Amino acid sequence: MLAHPRIQSALQAAVSKGEAAGGPPQLGAAIRHAVFPGGARVRPQLCLAVAQACDEDDPALTDAAAAAVELLHCASLVHDDLPCFDDSALRRGLPSVHSAFGERLAVLAGDALIVLAFQTLAIGARQSPERLAPLMALVSQGVGVPFGIVAGQAWECEPQVVLSDYQRAKTGALFAAATMAGALAAGGDARAWRAFGEWLGEAYQVADDIRDVMADPTVIGKPVGRDHALGRPSAAREQGLHAAIGRFDQLVARASESVPVCRGASALRSLVRKESERLVPRAWLERSALVAA
């Protein structure tokens, strides 16, 4: 999936702020390395698609919200790859930030991306300042505590965890923030889009668990087998591959069913179908059935 040009442009503008003359050049380079070339940009594309479905009236705010969500996602990946967590040498087929720039700059780059996300959101709200406060609160909930991606990472440090709680925080929260932020940026009802984001986010986490077992690392651009090696909660480990793929299909169906009535509903459902096939190809179901047998 290619990212929408609006998203790439918004991210370029945001990252360039960290490269201004007089700033630490290595930090600026580490931030750029974390954001580009990037992955599928699914979260910002969802934000943009929902805003358009809600009759978008402030494109600058939509772009800022989409960029903010992606910058926060990139920050979480930088921190997730650190030796104290996954100790991953690769991300998106390239050296992870700490592998390329060292641990200190990786920590700082992740922190800077979090701040940059909220700076981008604030700057983008010039035309619709009354929408800024609810957007800030919404996005903050998606990344903070007690139910955002920070909490999701923290669950890996607990002796016991309920798999659904872990998945909902680590992945679902930011997906819900993306869909709801798209609605808010367009002046729509964010609550109507929560379920769509949450179901889709949980589906992505289950897909990630499956891909950690079945995918080719050269294709997904990062090491596989990390869930087992690190003892992390995983649908594939706890339920088995075949059952996990079945659960993924259920979540995708629920996400599609939860799209509110709007003029962009069919396009959003099409996006979900295409992404589901990209994440978990149908051929994997046959392979998992053979393993289960």
C-alpha positions as CSV (number, residue, x, y, z in Angstrom):
1,M,0.0,0.0,0.0
2,L,1.4,3.4,-1.0
3,A,0.8,6.3,1.4
4,H,-1.3,9.1,0.3
5,P,0.8,12.1,-0.9
6,R,-0.9,14.3,1.6
7,I,0.4,12.1,4.4
8,Q,4.0,12.0,3.1
9,S,3.9,15.8,2.6
10,A,2.7,16.4,6.2
11,L,5.3,14.0,7.6
12,Q,8.1,15.7,5.6
13,A,7.1,19.1,6.9
14,A,7.0,17.9,10.5
15,V,10.4,16.1,10.3
16,S,12.0,19.1,8.7
17,K,11.4,21.1,11.9
18,G,13.9,18.8,13.7
19,E,16.5,19.5,11.1
20,A,16.7,23.3,11.4
21,A,20.1,24.9,11.4
22,G,21.6,25.0,14.8
23,G,20.1,21.8,16.1
24,P,21.9,18.5,16.8
25,P,22.4,17.0,13.3
26,Q,22.6,13.4,14.5
27,L,19.3,13.7,16.3
28,G,17.7,15.1,13.3
29,A,19.1,12.3,11.2
30,A,17.8,9.7,13.7
31,I,14.3,11.2,13.6
32,R,14.3,11.1,9.8
33,H,15.6,7.5,9.8
34,A,12.7,6.6,12.2
35,V,10.0,8.1,10.0
36,F,11.2,7.4,6.4
37,P,10.8,5.5,4.2
38,G,8.1,4.2,6.5
39,G,5.7,1.3,6.3
40,A,2.2,1.0,5.0
41,R,1.1,4.2,6.9
42,V,-2.2,2.5,7.7
43,R,-3.0,4.6,10.8
44,P,-2.7,8.0,9.0
45,Q,-4.5,6.7,6.0
46,L,-7.4,5.6,8.2
47,C,-7.4,9.0,9.8
48,L,-7.6,10.7,6.3
49,A,-10.2,8.3,5.0
50,V,-12.5,8.8,8.0
51,A,-12.2,12.6,7.7
52,Q,-13.1,12.4,4.0
53,A,-16.1,10.2,4.9
54,C,-17.2,12.8,7.4
55,D,-17.2,15.6,4.8
56,E,-13.8,17.0,5.6
57,D,-13.8,20.8,5.9
58,D,-10.3,21.5,7.2
59,P,-7.7,19.5,5.3
60,A,-4.8,21.1,7.2
61,L,-6.1,19.8,10.5
62,T,-6.8,16.4,9.0
63,D,-3.2,16.2,7.7
64,A,-1.8,17.3,11.1
65,A,-3.9,14.7,12.9
66,A,-2.8,12.0,10.5
67,A,0.8,13.0,10.8
68,A,0.6,13.2,14.6
69,V,-0.7,9.6,14.8
70,E,2.0,8.3,12.5
71,L,4.8,10.2,14.4
72,L,3.5,8.6,17.6
73,H,3.5,5.2,16.0
74,C,7.1,5.7,14.8
75,A,8.1,6.8,18.3
76,S,6.7,3.6,19.7
77,L,8.6,1.5,17.2
78,V,11.9,3.2,18.1
79,H,11.4,2.5,21.7
80,D,10.0,-1.0,21.1
81,D,13.2,-2.0,19.2
82,L,15.6,-0.9,22.0
83,P,17.7,-3.6,23.7
84,C,15.7,-3.3,26.9
85,F,12.6,-4.4,25.0
86,D,12.8,-6.3,21.7
87,D,16.5,-5.7,21.0
88,S,15.7,-5.7,17.3
89,A,18.4,-4.9,14.9
90,L,16.0,-4.3,11.9
91,R,12.9,-2.3,11.3
92,R,11.2,-2.0,7.9
93,G,14.2,-3.7,6.3
94,L,16.7,-1.2,7.6
95,P,18.9,-1.0,10.7
96,S,16.7,0.0,13.7
97,V,17.4,3.5,15.1
98,H,19.5,2.3,18.0
99,S,21.5,0.0,15.6
100,A,22.2,2.9,13.3
101,F,22.6,5.7,15.8
102,G,23.2,4.2,19.2
103,E,20.9,3.7,22.2
104,R,21.1,7.3,23.6
105,L,20.1,8.9,20.3
106,A,17.3,6.3,19.8
107,V,15.8,7.1,23.2
108,L,16.0,10.9,22.4
109,A,14.6,10.4,18.9
110,G,11.6,8.5,20.3
111,D,11.0,11.2,22.8
112,A,11.4,14.0,20.2
113,L,8.9,12.3,17.9
114,I,6.3,12.3,20.7
115,V,6.7,16.0,21.3
116,L,6.8,16.6,17.5
117,A,3.5,14.9,17.1
118,F,1.7,17.3,19.4
119,Q,3.5,20.3,18.0
120,T,2.3,19.2,14.5
121,L,-1.3,18.9,15.8
122,A,-1.2,22.3,17.5
123,I,0.1,24.1,14.4
124,G,-2.4,22.4,12.1
125,A,-5.4,23.7,14.2
126,R,-5.1,27.3,13.2
127,Q,-8.3,27.3,11.1
128,S,-10.3,25.3,13.7
129,P,-8.8,26.0,17.1
130,E,-12.0,24.8,18.9
131,R,-11.2,21.3,17.7
132,L,-7.6,21.3,19.1
133,A,-8.4,20.5,22.8
134,P,-10.6,17.4,22.1
135,L,-8.1,16.2,19.5
136,M,-5.2,16.6,22.0
137,A,-7.2,14.7,24.6
138,L,-8.1,11.9,22.2
139,V,-4.7,11.3,20.8
140,S,-3.2,11.5,24.3
141,Q,-5.5,8.7,25.5
142,G,-4.3,6.6,22.6
143,V,-0.7,6.8,23.6
144,G,-0.7,7.2,27.3
145,V,-2.0,5.5,30.4
146,P,-3.9,3.6,31.5
147,F,-5.0,2.2,28.2
148,G,-2.7,3.6,25.4
149,I,0.3,2.2,23.7
150,V,2.6,3.0,26.6
151,A,0.4,0.9,28.8
152,G,0.5,-1.8,26.2
153,Q,4.3,-1.9,26.3
154,A,4.2,-1.9,30.1
155,W,2.0,-5.0,30.1
156,E,5.0,-6.9,28.8
157,C,6.7,-6.1,32.2
158,E,3.9,-7.6,34.2
159,P,4.0,-11.2,35.5
160,Q,0.5,-11.9,34.2
161,V,-1.6,-10.3,31.5
162,V,-4.9,-10.8,29.8
163,L,-4.2,-11.1,26.1
164,S,-7.2,-8.9,25.1
165,D,-6.1,-6.2,27.5
166,Y,-2.6,-6.3,26.0
167,Q,-3.8,-6.2,22.4
168,R,-6.3,-3.4,23.1
169,A,-3.7,-1.2,24.6
170,K,-0.6,-2.0,22.5
171,T,-2.3,-1.7,19.1
172,G,-6.0,-1.1,19.3
173,A,-5.7,2.2,21.2
174,L,-3.8,4.1,18.5
175,F,-6.0,2.7,15.7
176,A,-9.1,4.0,17.6
177,A,-7.3,7.3,18.0
178,A,-6.6,7.4,14.3
179,T,-10.2,6.8,13.2
180,M,-11.7,9.1,15.9
181,A,-9.2,11.8,15.2
182,G,-10.2,11.7,11.6
183,A,-13.8,12.3,12.5
184,L,-12.9,15.1,15.0
185,A,-10.7,16.9,12.6
186,A,-13.6,17.0,10.2
187,G,-16.0,18.2,12.8
188,G,-17.8,14.8,13.0
189,D,-18.8,12.5,15.9
190,A,-15.7,10.8,17.0
191,R,-17.6,8.3,19.2
192,A,-19.3,6.7,16.1
193,W,-15.9,5.7,14.9
194,R,-14.4,4.2,18.1
195,A,-15.6,0.6,17.4
196,F,-14.2,0.6,13.9
197,G,-10.7,1.6,15.1
198,E,-10.8,-0.8,18.1
199,W,-11.8,-3.9,16.1
200,L,-9.3,-3.1,13.4
201,G,-6.5,-2.4,15.9
202,E,-7.1,-5.7,17.6
203,A,-7.0,-7.4,14.2
204,Y,-3.7,-5.9,13.4
205,Q,-2.2,-7.1,16.7
206,V,-3.4,-10.6,16.0
207,A,-2.0,-10.4,12.5
208,D,1.3,-9.3,14.0
209,D,1.3,-12.3,16.2
210,I,0.7,-14.6,13.2
211,R,3.3,-12.9,11.1
212,D,5.9,-13.3,13.9
213,V,5.5,-17.1,13.3
214,M,4.7,-17.4,9.6
215,A,6.1,-14.5,7.8
216,D,9.4,-14.2,5.9
217,P,11.6,-11.6,7.7
218,T,13.0,-10.3,4.4
219,V,9.4,-9.5,3.4
220,I,8.2,-7.8,6.6
221,G,11.5,-6.1,7.3
222,K,12.1,-7.2,10.9
223,P,13.1,-10.4,12.8
224,V,10.5,-13.1,13.4
225,G,10.1,-15.4,16.4
226,R,10.5,-12.6,18.9
227,D,7.2,-13.3,20.7
228,H,8.4,-16.8,21.6
229,A,12.0,-15.7,22.4
230,L,10.8,-12.9,24.7
231,G,7.8,-14.8,26.2
232,R,5.4,-12.0,25.1
233,P,1.6,-12.4,25.0
234,S,0.6,-13.8,21.6
235,A,-2.6,-15.0,20.0
236,A,-0.6,-17.4,17.9
237,R,1.2,-18.9,20.9
238,E,-1.9,-19.1,23.2
239,Q,-4.5,-20.1,20.7
240,G,-2.5,-21.9,18.0
241,L,-2.0,-20.6,14.4
242,H,-5.2,-21.9,13.0
243,A,-7.4,-20.5,15.7
244,A,-5.5,-17.2,15.6
245,I,-6.1,-16.8,11.9
246,G,-9.8,-17.6,12.5
247,R,-9.8,-14.9,15.2
248,F,-8.2,-12.4,12.8
249,D,-10.9,-13.1,10.2
250,Q,-13.6,-12.5,12.9
251,L,-12.0,-9.2,13.9
252,V,-11.8,-8.0,10.3
253,A,-15.4,-8.8,9.7
254,R,-16.4,-6.9,12.9
255,A,-14.4,-3.9,11.8
256,S,-16.1,-3.9,8.4
257,E,-19.5,-4.2,10.0
258,S,-18.8,-1.3,12.4
259,V,-18.1,1.3,9.8
260,P,-20.8,3.9,10.3
261,V,-23.3,4.8,7.6
262,C,-21.5,7.4,5.4
263,R,-20.6,8.1,1.8
264,G,-17.2,6.6,2.2
265,A,-18.3,3.4,3.8
266,S,-17.7,1.1,0.8
267,A,-14.2,2.5,0.2
268,L,-13.3,2.0,3.9
269,R,-14.5,-1.6,3.8
270,S,-12.5,-2.2,0.6
271,L,-9.4,-0.8,2.3
272,V,-10.0,-3.2,5.2
273,R,-10.3,-6.2,2.9
274,K,-7.1,-5.3,1.0
275,E,-5.2,-4.8,4.1
276,S,-6.4,-8.1,5.6
277,E,-5.2,-10.0,2.6
278,R,-1.8,-8.2,2.7
279,L,-1.4,-9.0,6.4
280,V,-2.6,-12.6,6.5
281,P,-2.7,-14.1,3.0
282,R,-5.3,-16.8,2.4
283,A,-2.6,-19.3,1.6
284,W,-1.5,-19.1,5.3
285,L,-4.9,-20.5,6.4
286,E,-4.2,-23.6,4.4
287,R,-0.7,-23.9,5.9
288,S,-2.0,-23.4,9.4
289,A,-4.7,-26.1,8.8
290,L,-1.9,-28.6,7.9
291,V,0.0,-27.7,11.0
292,A,-3.1,-28.1,13.1
293,A,-3.8,-31.5,11.6
